[in-house]
Amino acid sequence: MSPRRLRIALVTDGLEERDVDGRPEIRNGGVGVYIYNLVKHLLDLADGHEISLLRFGAGRLDVYRDPRVTAVAIPRHGLDRYTRWLDLPHASLARRHGYDLVHYPNQFGGALLPRRVRRVVTLHDLTPLLYPHYHPWQTVLGYRMLMRPALRRADRVLVDSAATRAEVVDAGLAPADRVTAIALGVCEGFRPGVRSDDFARRYDLPERFVLTVGVLEPRKNHALLVDALAALHARGEPVGLVIAGREGWGWQNPLDDPSRAHLRPWVRVLRNVPDADLPELYGRAAAFAYASLHEGFGLPLLEAMACGTPVVTSRSSSLPEVAGDAALLADPHDAASFADALRTILRDPALAARLVAAGAERARPLSWRRTAERTLEVYESVCRGEVGSPES
């Protein structure tokens, strides 16, 4: 452990709340889930260290409901996105509060933070650079102009997978000994066997369906899954498709294409499903399909595995690494490839059972507590002035 008490600040601009039946919960996708669970477990592990949360707007984060949360408000204005990347507000807060370390868990930050303030950044993926047409131009411009200086000024860069680490190092964005891969976790509420009487009726679910979960955006490749559904029907598999997620930038419903209109009775698009309902939604699916073109990790894979659902995912980026031997892999550019893999699961109960068992083993050790433990080790190492390992 560190020989002294540390003052650690996390910039929480990637954490958005919503109210569900009077209960606050995370509104946004994987980044929000990451920040929430990282902070939640850091509070239990801090062992005397002080954890503060920096956020734009109101200083309270109701989603935690934890008196140990110290939230420091930053006044809002129209350039919040850019001041986060440039650190115009965070630099003054770091000086005023005497933080030992500032962590940017939402992709990157720290481009202008004074070098006397230690900083850690989490880079979840490089998709704005690799797939710029799937992101707003402002985001792409910010990545192109500010990401490299932010990563080079960081004391440590955290990534979610070995695949993303290799991409960062190979692109020369940061030295290998300052890039550490820390796997994400799965929440304890994701488990098999969760059932309620009116669930299927409430969501108007097909009797048998394939599920996909994730932000509704072009990169998630929902159109390919609709085409895979058409191929399944053509091969005598009358299965439905459920697409669940919050609507993101640039998403268009694949069913708006007239060539896919005949599939409308078989497809459900569920927006903003409450967190409490996700385990049952996973558990009721005959299979889970994740056709994303590129991911830094892919949390829904773990969630589906933890809920006892067999998985098919893309043979790209970090997804084979996360899936291990607990999923079938398919080509995210070929609907027939996904249809073949799904049909294999739907027609082979023994294979589906093997994937379910392997998925449970895969998900079991990947906890948010372990993610927080390894992150805290990085904080303490950075504050001791240590350099990371080239194999981190």
N, C-alpha and C positions, 0 to 999 in steps of 0.2 A: 504493500500500500504506500501511497505518497506520505512523506514524513511531515507534511503540514496540511492544514485545512485549505482547500481551494475554493475560489469563487468562480463558478462556471455559469456562463450565460448561453442559452440556446435561442436562436432567432426562429420564431414560430409562425412566420407569415404563410407557410404551407399548410397550416392547421385551420380548417374552417368548420364552424359549428352549425348545426340546425336543430330545431326543436321538433321532437316527435312525441306527441301526446304528453306535453309538459316535461319531457326528459331530454336534456341536451345530448347529442351524439355527433360523431364525425360526419361532415357533409361530403367532403371530397374523397378522392381515390387513394391510391397506395401511399402517396407521400404523407397525407394526413394520418393514415393508419400508422405509418412508421413513426412520425413525430409523437403522436399520442402515446403509443406503447413504449417508445424509448424513454420518454419523460416519466411515465407512470412507474417503470421499473427502476429508473435511475434514482427516483425519490426513495425507494426501498433500499438501494444499494449504496447510497452516497457516503455513508459512514462518516458523517461530520462535515462533508463538503456542502457548500451552499449552491443550490441550483436555482437560477433565475431564468424567467422566460421573457424575451423581448418580443413585443408584437405591436403592429400598427392598430390604432384605434383604442377601444376600451381596454382597461388594464386587467379585467377579470377573464379567466378561462373557465366557464361554468362546466365544461365537459369533464373536468377533473374532480370537482367537488372535494377538494383536498386542501386542508388548511396549510399544508407545507408548500403549496405552490405560491411562489413570489412572481407576480407578473408586472412587468415594467412597460408602460404604454409609450408608444411613439406617435406623435400627432400625424393624422392622415392627410394626404394631399394627392394630387393627380399623378404624381410620378413615383408612387410607392415601389413599383417593380424595379425601377432603375436605381433608386436610392438604396434598396437592399443590395443590389449587385455592387454599387459604388461605395456603400458604407457611410454615407454622409451622416445619418443619424446614429449609427451604431458606434462610430469612432468616438463621438462625444460621450455617449453612455458608458463606453468601456473606460474612458478616462475618469468620468465622474464617480462611477461605482467601484473602480479598482478591480475589474475582473481579471483573473489570471488567464482565462481562456474563453474565446467565443466560438461556438459551434454553429455552422450554417447547415442544417439538415435538409434543406429544400434545394437540391441540385448544386448550387455553389454561391459563394459570396466572399467578401474579403479582398476585393480588387484594390481598394484604397485604404484599408484599415492599417493604422500605423504598425510598423514591424515590431514595436515593443509589446504589442498585444498578440499573444499566441492565438492561432486559429486552426480549427479543424473544419473541413467541409465534407459533406456527403454528396457525391455525384451518383445519382441513381441510374442514369443512362445517358447515351449520347445521341438520342434520336433526333433532336433539333438540328444536329449537324449531318447525321446519316440519312434522315428522311425529312428534309426541310419543308417539303410540300405538304406534310401532315401537321404543321404547326403554324401559328400566327407569325406574320413577318417580324413583329416586334421581338418575339421570343428568339427567332433565328438570328436576328441582328445582334441581340444581346449576347447570345452564345458566341457568335463569331468574333465580337469585339472584346468581350470581358471575361469569358471563361478561362482562356489561357493565362492571363495575368493573375486571376483569382487563384487558380490551382497552383501556379508557380510560387505565389506568396504564402500559400497554406503550409503550416507545419506538418499536417497529415491530411491525406485525401482518403476518405472512406468510400468504398463501393460495395454493392450488394452481392457480387458474384465474381468468381475468377475470370469469367468471360469478359465482364466489363473492365476488370483490372487490366487484362491483356489489351483491350481496345485503347484504354487511356495511355498505357505505357508505350504501345506500338505507335501511337499517334504523336508521341513526344510531348504530351500535355503535362506530365509530371514524372519525376524520377521514380524508378521502381521501388526504391527503399522508402518512399514516402506515400505509397499507395497500399492500403490495407483492405482486403476483402472480408466483410463481416456479413454472414448470411442473415436474412430476416427470419421472423418467427411466425407462428400461427396462434391466434387467440384461443384461450381455453374453452370458449363457448362453442367452438367448431368441433362437433363430435357426432357420431352416428346415432340413429334411433330417436331423434327429436321429431315428435308427431303431434298434430292438433287436429281436431275433428273437422273444422271448416276451412282448413288452409287451402286445399285444392280449389274449392268453390270460390273462396275470396279472391284468388288470383286467376281464376278461370284457366287452370292448367290443363293441358292435354293429358290424356290417360297415361301415355308413355312419351317421354320427351328427352331430348338432348339439351343440356344447359350450357350457356356461356355467361360469365360474369366479368365485368370490367367497365371502365369509362366508355361511354358511347362516343367513339371518335374513329376516324378512318384507319389509324394504325392497328386497331384491334381486328380489322379484317372481317367484319360481320357479313359483308356481302358474299364472301367466299363460303361462309357457313350456310347461308341460305341456298347457294348453288349446290353445296354438298347435300343439303336436305332434299333438293330436287332430284339429285342422283340416287339418293336412298329410296325415294318413292318410286323411281323408275325401276329399281331393282327389287321391288316388292316389300319394302320396309316402311309401313305407314306410321312413322314416328313424328312427333312434333319438335319444335325448336323454341326454347325460351331464352331471350336475350335480356339480361338484367344489368342495370348500371345507371349512373347519373349521366345526363347529357353533357358532352364536352364540346370542344371547338370543332366545327366543320363536319359534324356527323350528319349523314343523310340516311333515312330509313331505306334499306335495300328494297323493301316492298313497294317503294314509290316508282321503281322501274316497272313499266307495263309487262315486261317479259317474266317478271316474278309474281305478278298480281295473283295468279292462281294458287299461290302458296299461303295467302293471307289467313285462311282458316286454320293453318297448322303452325303459325308463328305468333308468339306473344312477346311484346316489348314492354318490360317492366322497369319503369323509371323510379329511382330513389327508394328501393326496397329497404325498410328499416333493418338495422344490424341484427336485431333479435330474430328476424325471419330468415336470414340468409342460411343458417345451418339446416333448417328444414327444407329450404328450396334445393340446396345441394343434395340432401339426403333422398329427396324424392326423384331425382333425375336418374335415368337409366345409364347415362354417360355424361361426362363433362368434356367439352371441347374448347380449346384455347388456341385460336389460329393467328394470334398476334404476329406481326411481321418482325418486331424487335422488342425485346424487354431486357431491362437490367436485372430482373429477378422473376417476377410473375407470381405474386402472392395468391391469386385465385387457385393456382395449382395445388399449393399446400392446403388451402381451405377445403378444396374438393376431396383431397386425399384423407384429411382428418375426419371428414364426414362420411367416409366409406363409399365414395363414388369413383368408378373407374375413369381414367383420364386419357384423352388424346390431345397432344399438343404439337406445336410447330418444331420442326427440325431446324431451329435458327437461334442465334444469339445465346442467351443464358439458359433458355428453356430446357434443353437436354440435360444440362448440368443440374438444374433444380429438380427435374423429374427423375433423374437416375434411371433405375430399371423398373420404376413404378408406373410407367405410362407408355403408350404407343406413340411413335413419332410420325408426323406427316409433313408434306411439303406445303408451306403456307401460300404458295403460288398456284396450287393445283387442287381444285375442289374435289376431283375424283380421288386423290390421295387421302383426303380427310374422310370422304364417304367410305372408302375401302376400310380404313381403320375403324371407323364407327360401326360399320356393318359387322366387322369381325367381333367386336365386343358384344353387340346386340344379339348375335347368333351363337356365341360361344360362352355359356354361363361359367364354365370352368376357367377360361381365360379371364373373364370379368372378376371372378372370385380371387384369382391369383393377383391381379392388379390391385384389387381392394386391399388385400393383405400386405402387399409390398408398399402400397401408399401409406398405410397406417404406420409401418416401420419407418418409412422415409420422413413422415411429418413429425413423429414422436419427439426426436431430440431437438427439433428446430423451434425453440421457444423464444418469446420476446425477452424473457429474463436473461437468457444466454446472450442475446444481441446486446442488451444493456451492459452486461458484465464485461464483454469484450470492448465495448465502446468506452466504458469507464477506465479500463486498462490503458486504452489509447490516450485518454485525457491525462492520466497520471504520468504516463511515459513522456508525453510532449512537455508537460510542466517540469519534468526532471531534465529536460534538454536532451533526451535520447533520440537517436535516429532509428527508424524502423528497419525491418529486415527486408532484403530484396525479394524474399519469398512470402512476404506478408499476404 
